[in-house]
Amino acid sequence: MRNGHEIAKLIEPGRVHRSVYTDPELFELEMERIFGRAWLFVGHESQVPHAGDYITTELGRQPVIMVRHRDGSINVLLNRCTHRGAKVINERKGNAARLTCCYHGWSFDTDGRLAAVPVPEGCAADFDKAAFGLARAPRVGEYRGFVFASLAAKGSSFEDHIGPMKRNIDDLVDRAPDGALALDAGMHRYAYNGNWKLQVENVLDSYHVPFGHASTINKQGVQFARREGDRQGATVVEAEKTQTAASWRERKSYIAGNGHGWTSNTSLDEGKRSSRAFDEYKRVLAEKVGAERAQQILTPRLHNSLIYPNMSIMGLNIHVRVIKPVAVDRTEVTIYPIRLVGAPPAMNFGNVRLLNVTHSASSFVQTDDLESFVRAQKGLRSRATDWVDISRGLGEEEADRELNATRALATHEMVVRAQYKAWLGYMREAA
């Protein structure tokens, strides 16, 4: 087992040791020290709108249930029967008055209390049902419908953790005319053979866009490969990539501590966007919040956000992305389309349709990224060098007093370095 001093040697200014992505022992420590302690995104209140509604997920490796109780509260319960340890709920989502284990029929109320034990005659005379309720996540926090939990009884408070990112959540929720979101439009789920941090880094990596997504954003783009001998076509593609990359130079990325960050790419309404659905959305939004406030909402600066370590809020093709490590070289990602409550149905339909194009199993953008992640994991097997470079823009960061953040060009790697600062903070300290 590596100690904190040894782990500290893996992160240097502007570079990361390759073992951070490839060492199974380090991965086990991440499960314990990051995913066993950090504030992790669990779900959104709209996923459990009624009493008895539940979803199941995993925090690190531990299965949990997020369930709405009769009094309207939301509970995060460990999905393990207190009798013989079986998962109580196996379905991804559903509704139940009681949560009943299939093995021996023990049933639990939606606040976790043990409700009934079949054939109770076998229990000891002093059997205390109150001592056999489902375990709860030690700490739960919520902000504007987003529910987080920590598996550690002690640590930084939810307010300290989420505080810098509240405005990013506000930036998205305020776009809904009724001031609420709904994650009720289904999901996309995919897995790739690569380390979880590759996806976390990629969320805020603007440098890769003109190149990794050339097939999407360039007229002559070819996905992953180019035809042999097509030198003229290759020249055109390279010229377009260079031109596209230049157009990203002035865009900014920001960090705000705890590994969190965001990119600010473009506004929703630059005075050019117009369609029947979008124009109706602007009208409805202005009716609800006033014309001046509507214009502020349509000119956001906090687009693609990462709430470290396991979720992002993507503000253009609006969705929530949840990252779940499975193994050192295996990661599962879930994509939840976001519905803006109160927006015209055509507007929400358009958002979901766009997400289907960019992040479904047969989409354009997601497949580019997954190809890059898999190639990176394979490339990291090489021992020609032990280091991964993340030095772009090192030393060029500057304070943004208005946003109480640090900013840099979006094509620099400041946000990635900030993630590894947070990673090291978790990993150096034993529980």
Backbone torsions as a table, in degrees:
resi	resn	phi	psi	omega
1	MET	NA	125.9	-178.9
2	ARG	-73.0	140.7	175.2
3	ASN	-90.3	173.4	-176.2
4	GLY	-59.6	-35.8	-179.5
5	HIS	-66.4	-41.3	178.6
6	GLU	-66.5	-40.3	179.9
7	ILE	-65.3	-37.8	-179.4
8	ALA	-60.1	-28.5	-179.2
9	LYS	-71.5	-12.3	-177.2
10	LEU	-82.6	-14.0	-179.2
11	ILE	-120.3	119.7	177.0
12	GLU	-124.4	161.6	177.7
13	PRO	-56.9	114.8	176.0
14	GLY	85.5	5.0	176.5
15	ARG	-158.7	156.9	-176.2
16	VAL	-130.9	138.3	178.9
17	HIS	-70.5	141.1	-176.7
18	ARG	-60.2	-26.7	-178.4
19	SER	-65.2	-20.2	177.2
20	VAL	-59.3	-26.7	-179.9
21	TYR	-100.8	-16.1	-167.7
22	THR	-122.6	-12.9	-172.8
23	ASP	-88.2	114.6	179.4
24	PRO	-60.1	-32.2	179.2
25	GLU	-65.3	-41.2	176.5
26	LEU	-65.2	-37.4	178.0
27	PHE	-60.9	-42.0	178.6
28	GLU	-62.5	-38.2	176.7
29	LEU	-66.2	-36.8	176.8
30	GLU	-61.5	-40.7	179.3
31	MET	-62.3	-35.9	-179.0
32	GLU	-80.4	-48.3	-167.3
33	ARG	-94.9	-23.4	175.7
34	ILE	-102.5	-63.6	-174.7
35	PHE	-75.9	-11.6	173.4
36	GLY	-93.2	-1.0	-177.0
37	ARG	-132.5	-39.6	-169.7
38	ALA	-67.1	162.4	170.9
39	TRP	-76.5	116.5	-176.4
40	LEU	-111.4	141.7	174.9
41	PHE	-69.0	130.8	179.6
42	VAL	-103.0	-51.8	-177.2
43	GLY	-179.7	-173.2	-178.8
44	HIS	-118.8	144.6	-175.8
45	GLU	-57.6	-28.0	-179.7
46	SER	-68.1	-15.7	177.9
47	GLN	-78.3	-15.0	177.9
48	VAL	-132.2	67.0	-172.3
49	PRO	-72.0	-25.9	-173.4
50	HIS	-119.1	157.2	176.9
51	ALA	-55.2	132.3	-179.5
52	GLY	90.0	-12.6	175.9
53	ASP	-69.2	140.1	179.5
54	TYR	-144.0	157.5	164.6
55	ILE	-129.8	155.6	174.9
56	THR	-119.4	147.9	178.5
57	THR	-157.1	-169.5	176.8
58	GLU	-129.5	138.8	169.6
59	LEU	-105.7	106.0	-167.4
60	GLY	64.5	-119.6	177.6
61	ARG	-101.4	-2.7	-172.8
62	GLN	-92.6	122.0	180.0
63	PRO	-73.4	137.2	-179.4
64	VAL	-134.8	160.5	175.5
65	ILE	-119.9	127.9	169.1
66	MET	-104.5	118.5	-170.0
67	VAL	-136.9	144.1	177.4
68	ARG	-91.1	125.5	178.9
69	HIS	-87.4	170.2	-177.8
70	ARG	-61.6	-30.7	-178.3
71	ASP	-83.6	5.1	178.4
72	GLY	93.7	-11.5	-179.5
73	SER	-72.8	156.9	177.0
74	ILE	-110.4	128.2	-179.5
75	ASN	-112.3	142.8	173.3
76	VAL	-113.1	109.1	-172.8
77	LEU	-114.3	144.9	174.3
78	LEU	-72.9	130.6	-172.6
79	ASN	-87.5	67.6	-177.6
80	ARG	-147.7	117.9	-179.9
81	CYS	-62.8	136.5	-177.3
82	THR	-80.2	2.0	175.5
83	HIS	-88.4	-73.0	-176.3
84	ARG	-120.3	9.9	168.3
85	GLY	90.6	3.8	-179.3
86	ALA	-71.1	152.8	170.7
87	LYS	-61.4	132.1	-178.5
88	VAL	-77.2	-44.6	-178.6
89	ILE	-117.0	126.2	-178.9
90	ASN	-103.8	-20.6	-177.7
91	GLU	-75.2	153.2	178.5
92	ARG	-68.2	-35.2	179.5
93	LYS	-157.4	163.3	178.9
94	GLY	169.9	-165.4	177.5
95	ASN	-140.1	136.0	179.7
96	ALA	-153.0	137.1	173.8
97	ALA	-68.8	-34.2	175.0
98	ARG	-134.4	150.0	178.3
99	LEU	-96.3	110.8	-169.8
100	THR	-114.8	129.4	178.8
101	CYS	-77.7	134.0	-176.9
102	CYS	-73.7	-17.2	-169.9
103	TYR	-76.1	-56.7	-179.8
104	HIS	-127.1	10.0	170.8
105	GLY	81.4	7.7	175.3
106	TRP	-61.4	137.7	-178.1
107	SER	-126.0	147.4	-173.6
108	PHE	-127.5	143.9	175.3
109	ASP	-71.6	165.9	-176.0
110	THR	-75.3	0.3	168.7
111	ASP	-101.4	5.4	176.5
112	GLY	97.2	-12.9	-177.9
113	ARG	-68.3	141.4	175.4
114	LEU	-67.5	121.6	-175.6
115	ALA	-96.6	-40.6	-175.5
116	ALA	-153.9	144.4	174.4
117	VAL	-122.9	114.7	178.1
118	PRO	-62.7	147.9	180.0
119	VAL	49.5	61.4	-174.2
120	PRO	-68.2	-8.8	-177.5
121	GLU	-60.6	-23.2	-178.5
122	GLY	-80.7	-10.7	-178.3
123	CYS	-77.0	154.6	178.5
124	ALA	-64.3	157.3	-177.4
125	ALA	-61.6	-30.7	-179.0
126	ASP	-99.9	19.3	179.8
127	PHE	-58.6	126.8	-175.9
128	ASP	-115.2	106.2	-179.0
129	LYS	-58.6	-31.8	-178.0
130	ALA	-62.8	-22.0	-178.7
131	ALA	-88.6	-0.9	-174.1
132	PHE	-120.4	24.9	175.2
133	GLY	-72.2	161.5	176.2
134	LEU	-62.2	138.4	176.8
135	ALA	-65.8	147.0	178.5
136	ARG	-102.8	152.3	167.4
137	ALA	-58.4	130.3	-174.2
138	PRO	-56.2	-33.9	-178.9
139	ARG	-141.0	137.9	179.8
140	VAL	-132.8	138.3	176.6
141	GLY	-133.7	153.4	-178.0
142	GLU	-142.8	139.2	173.2
143	TYR	-142.4	118.1	177.8
144	ARG	48.0	43.0	174.6
145	GLY	95.1	-13.6	179.7
146	PHE	-89.0	122.7	-174.0
147	VAL	-105.7	129.7	179.2
148	PHE	-124.7	156.7	176.2
149	ALA	-146.8	154.8	173.7
150	SER	-122.9	137.6	178.2
151	LEU	-84.3	-0.9	179.3
152	ALA	-102.6	137.8	-179.5
153	ALA	-71.7	-24.7	-178.9
154	LYS	-126.0	160.3	179.2
155	GLY	143.7	-173.9	179.5
156	SER	-61.0	145.9	-178.2
157	SER	-70.4	160.3	176.7
158	PHE	-59.7	-40.5	-179.8
159	GLU	-61.9	-42.4	179.0
160	ASP	-66.1	-35.4	-178.6
161	HIS	-73.7	-50.1	-171.9
162	ILE	-87.6	-18.6	-172.3
163	GLY	-42.9	-53.2	-177.7
164	PRO	-63.2	-19.3	-174.3
165	MET	-103.3	3.0	178.4
166	LYS	-58.6	-40.2	-178.0
167	ARG	-66.1	-29.2	177.9
168	ASN	-69.9	-39.1	174.6
169	ILE	-65.8	-43.1	177.0
170	ASP	-57.7	-41.3	-178.0
171	ASP	-55.4	-37.3	179.8
172	LEU	-83.7	-47.5	-175.6
173	VAL	-62.9	-36.9	-178.6
174	ASP	-66.2	-15.4	177.2
175	ARG	-70.2	-22.0	179.5
176	ALA	-77.7	125.1	179.9
177	PRO	-53.2	-33.3	179.0
178	ASP	-93.5	7.1	176.2
179	GLY	68.0	30.1	180.0
180	ALA	-148.9	153.3	177.5
181	LEU	-112.6	160.3	173.4
182	ALA	-136.9	126.0	175.2
183	LEU	-101.6	63.1	-173.1
184	ASP	-123.0	20.0	-176.7
185	ALA	-106.9	30.1	179.5
186	GLY	85.6	-162.0	-177.4
187	MET	-158.6	161.6	165.1
188	HIS	-117.5	139.0	176.9
189	ARG	-132.0	133.4	177.6
190	TYR	-141.1	159.7	177.1
191	ALA	-131.7	151.2	177.4
192	TYR	-139.5	157.1	-178.9
193	ASN	-89.3	75.5	-179.8
194	GLY	-164.4	168.1	-177.5
195	ASN	-71.2	148.9	-176.4
196	TRP	-63.3	-30.0	-176.2
197	LYS	-70.8	-19.8	175.9
198	LEU	-63.2	-40.7	177.0
199	GLN	-71.7	-39.7	178.8
200	VAL	-61.2	-44.8	178.4
201	GLU	-62.0	-41.5	-172.8
202	ASN	-66.3	-28.7	-176.8
203	VAL	-53.7	-39.6	-176.1
204	LEU	-112.2	16.0	-177.9
205	ASP	-91.5	97.8	178.4
206	SER	-81.3	-16.7	-177.4
207	TYR	-62.9	-33.2	-174.6
208	HIS	-79.3	-17.4	-168.1
209	VAL	-58.6	-50.9	-177.4
210	PRO	-66.0	-18.4	-174.3
211	PHE	-105.7	-54.3	179.2
212	GLY	-64.5	-28.7	-178.6
213	HIS	-112.3	30.1	-179.5
214	ALA	-58.7	-33.9	-178.7
215	SER	-68.4	-18.5	-179.3
216	THR	-96.1	-42.1	-169.4
217	ILE	-100.3	-10.8	179.1
218	ASN	-110.9	141.0	-177.9
219	LYS	-61.4	-34.4	-177.2
220	GLN	-102.0	13.3	-175.5
221	GLY	-64.2	145.1	176.6
222	VAL	-128.2	127.5	-172.1
223	GLN	-75.1	122.6	171.7
224	PHE	71.7	-27.7	-173.1
225	ALA	-151.8	169.5	178.7
226	ARG	-134.4	145.9	-178.5
227	ARG	-62.9	140.4	178.7
228	GLU	-60.9	134.4	174.2
229	GLY	81.6	-4.0	-178.1
230	ASP	-86.0	67.5	-173.5
231	ARG	-69.6	-36.1	179.1
232	GLN	-66.0	-44.5	177.4
233	GLY	-63.0	-39.2	178.9
234	ALA	-62.2	-40.2	179.6
235	THR	-63.2	-41.8	178.7
236	VAL	-62.5	-44.3	-179.4
237	VAL	-62.2	-45.8	-179.5
238	GLU	-62.6	-39.3	178.2
239	ALA	-63.7	-41.1	179.5
240	GLU	-67.2	-39.6	177.8
241	LYS	-60.6	-46.0	-179.1
242	THR	-62.3	-42.1	179.2
243	GLN	-64.9	-42.9	179.5
244	THR	-64.8	-43.3	-179.9
245	ALA	-61.0	-39.1	179.5
246	ALA	-61.8	-33.1	-178.2
247	SER	-71.4	-12.5	180.0
248	TRP	-94.8	-2.3	-169.5
249	ARG	-62.0	-36.0	-174.2
250	GLU	-90.8	-1.4	178.8
251	ARG	-76.7	151.1	-169.6
252	LYS	-117.9	152.8	167.8
253	SER	-119.9	156.4	-175.2
254	TYR	-137.0	149.8	170.7
255	ILE	-128.5	151.4	-176.0
256	ALA	-139.6	27.2	178.2
257	GLY	88.9	162.0	177.0
258	ASN	63.6	15.2	-177.8
259	GLY	87.9	-6.3	-178.1
260	HIS	-75.3	156.5	175.0
261	GLY	-173.0	177.5	177.4
262	TRP	-158.2	162.9	172.7
263	THR	-115.5	151.3	180.0
264	SER	-123.0	97.8	-169.9
265	ASN	-98.9	-49.8	-177.5
266	THR	-161.8	163.3	179.2
267	SER	-87.7	162.5	176.3
268	LEU	-67.5	-35.0	-173.5
269	ASP	-134.7	97.8	179.4
270	GLU	-92.7	20.1	-178.2
271	GLY	84.2	-1.6	-177.4
272	LYS	-109.7	-28.4	-173.7
273	ARG	-74.8	127.6	178.5
274	SER	-155.3	131.4	172.3
275	SER	-157.1	166.0	-179.2
276	ARG	-59.2	-43.7	-177.9
277	ALA	-68.7	-44.3	-177.1
278	PHE	-69.7	-38.9	178.1
279	ASP	-64.1	-37.6	176.9
280	GLU	-67.8	-38.4	176.5
281	TYR	-60.6	-46.1	179.2
282	LYS	-61.1	-39.4	179.9
283	ARG	-65.0	-45.7	-179.4
284	VAL	-64.4	-43.3	179.8
285	LEU	-61.2	-45.0	179.2
286	ALA	-63.2	-36.4	177.3
287	GLU	-63.1	-37.8	-175.7
288	LYS	-78.6	-41.5	-170.0
289	VAL	-118.5	-4.7	-177.5
290	GLY	94.7	151.4	-174.3
291	ALA	-63.9	-41.1	-177.5
292	GLU	-66.6	-45.5	179.3
293	ARG	-66.5	-37.9	178.5
294	ALA	-59.6	-40.6	-179.6
295	GLN	-67.9	-35.5	174.9
296	GLN	-62.6	-42.8	-179.1
297	ILE	-65.1	-35.6	-178.0
298	LEU	-80.0	0.7	177.3
299	THR	-125.4	57.8	-177.6
300	PRO	-76.7	157.9	179.0
301	ARG	-120.6	1.8	-169.8
302	LEU	-118.2	59.5	-165.1
303	HIS	-70.7	-86.0	-175.0
304	ASN	-86.8	113.8	-171.9
305	SER	-116.4	144.2	172.8
306	LEU	-115.1	122.5	170.7
307	ILE	-104.0	100.3	-171.8
308	TYR	-66.1	138.4	9.7
309	PRO	-106.8	-3.2	-165.2
310	ASN	-128.7	10.2	179.5
311	MET	-150.5	154.7	175.2
312	SER	-136.1	153.8	173.5
313	ILE	-115.2	112.1	-177.4
314	MET	-96.2	121.5	-166.7
315	GLY	-93.6	-11.7	-179.4
316	LEU	-92.9	-67.5	168.8
317	ASN	-87.8	81.1	-158.1
318	ILE	-60.1	122.6	177.5
319	HIS	-162.8	163.3	170.9
320	VAL	-103.1	134.5	-179.5
321	ARG	-119.0	126.4	-178.4
322	VAL	-115.9	127.2	-174.3
323	ILE	-108.1	125.0	-177.7
324	LYS	-125.3	113.4	175.2
325	PRO	-67.1	137.2	176.8
326	VAL	-112.4	-45.7	176.2
327	ALA	-149.5	175.3	-178.1
328	VAL	-59.4	-27.2	-179.1
329	ASP	-126.0	31.3	178.8
330	ARG	-147.9	129.9	-176.2
331	THR	-139.6	140.6	175.3
332	GLU	-112.3	136.7	179.9
333	VAL	-128.1	134.1	177.3
334	THR	-115.8	133.2	-179.0
335	ILE	-112.1	122.7	177.9
336	TYR	-112.4	113.9	172.3
337	PRO	-61.8	147.6	-179.4
338	ILE	-108.7	129.9	173.4
339	ARG	-102.5	127.5	177.5
340	LEU	-83.1	109.9	-176.2
341	VAL	-66.0	128.6	-178.9
342	GLY	96.3	-12.8	177.3
343	ALA	-77.2	153.5	178.4
344	PRO	-56.9	141.3	-179.7
345	PRO	-53.5	-37.1	-179.8
346	ALA	-63.9	-33.4	178.4
347	MET	-67.1	-47.3	179.2
348	ASN	-66.1	-38.2	177.9
349	PHE	-61.8	-41.3	178.9
350	GLY	-63.0	-38.5	178.4
351	ASN	-64.5	-43.8	179.7
352	VAL	-66.1	-40.8	179.8
353	ARG	-63.0	-40.7	177.6
354	LEU	-62.1	-41.3	179.6
355	LEU	-65.2	-35.0	175.5
356	ASN	-61.2	-35.5	179.9
357	VAL	-72.8	-36.7	-173.9
358	THR	-93.3	-28.2	-170.6
359	HIS	-138.0	19.0	171.0
360	SER	-84.2	178.6	-176.1
361	ALA	-62.1	-27.7	-178.4
362	SER	-113.2	28.7	-173.4
363	SER	-82.1	174.8	-179.1
364	PHE	-85.4	-53.0	-168.8
365	VAL	-75.8	-49.0	-176.7
366	GLN	-57.8	-41.6	-177.1
367	THR	-65.0	-32.1	174.1
368	ASP	-59.4	-49.3	-177.2
369	ASP	-63.6	-43.8	-178.1
370	LEU	-63.0	-38.0	176.1
371	GLU	-60.0	-42.4	179.6
372	SER	-65.5	-40.8	-179.5
373	PHE	-62.8	-46.0	-177.9
374	VAL	-65.1	-42.1	178.4
375	ARG	-64.8	-36.6	178.1
376	ALA	-63.6	-45.1	-178.7
377	GLN	-63.6	-39.5	177.3
378	LYS	-66.7	-42.4	-179.2
379	GLY	-64.0	-31.5	-178.7
380	LEU	-70.7	-7.9	173.4
381	ARG	-69.4	-25.2	-179.3
382	SER	-66.8	137.7	179.1
383	ARG	-107.7	20.7	177.7
384	ALA	-62.9	-32.8	172.1
385	THR	-142.6	147.1	-178.5
386	ASP	-94.6	2.1	-171.5
387	TRP	-122.3	145.6	174.0
388	VAL	-108.5	128.6	-174.6
389	ASP	-86.5	128.0	174.4
390	ILE	-133.9	41.6	-169.2
391	SER	-96.4	-2.7	-176.9
392	ARG	-56.5	125.7	177.4
393	GLY	77.4	9.1	-179.4
394	LEU	-59.5	125.3	-179.1
395	GLY	90.5	-5.6	-179.0
396	GLU	-102.6	7.7	179.0
397	GLU	-67.2	153.2	179.0
398	GLU	-143.7	153.8	-178.4
399	ALA	-75.2	142.6	171.0
400	ASP	-116.9	97.0	-173.8
401	ARG	-68.7	-32.3	-179.6
402	GLU	-62.4	-41.5	-177.6
403	LEU	-97.8	1.3	-178.0
404	ASN	51.2	49.9	-176.4
405	ALA	-143.0	177.9	172.8
406	THR	-114.3	136.2	-175.5
407	ARG	-123.9	161.6	175.8
408	ALA	-158.9	171.4	175.2
409	LEU	-61.9	142.9	-176.3
410	ALA	-65.8	-21.0	177.8
411	THR	-87.9	1.8	172.7
412	HIS	-87.6	175.2	-174.0
413	GLU	-114.5	28.1	177.7
414	MET	-57.5	-43.6	-175.8
415	VAL	-64.5	-34.7	179.1
416	VAL	-69.7	-41.9	177.7
417	ARG	-62.1	-36.8	178.2
418	ALA	-65.0	-36.5	177.8
419	GLN	-63.7	-39.7	-179.0
420	TYR	-76.3	-23.0	171.1
421	LYS	-65.3	-44.1	177.2
422	ALA	-65.9	-42.7	178.7
423	TRP	-55.3	-45.8	-178.2
424	LEU	-67.2	-36.9	177.6
425	GLY	-59.4	-41.0	176.4
426	TYR	-71.2	-44.9	-167.5
427	MET	-74.8	-24.0	-176.3
428	ARG	-76.8	-19.7	-172.8
429	GLU	-107.9	124.5	174.5
430	ALA	-70.2	153.0	-178.9
431	ALA	-65.3	NA	NA
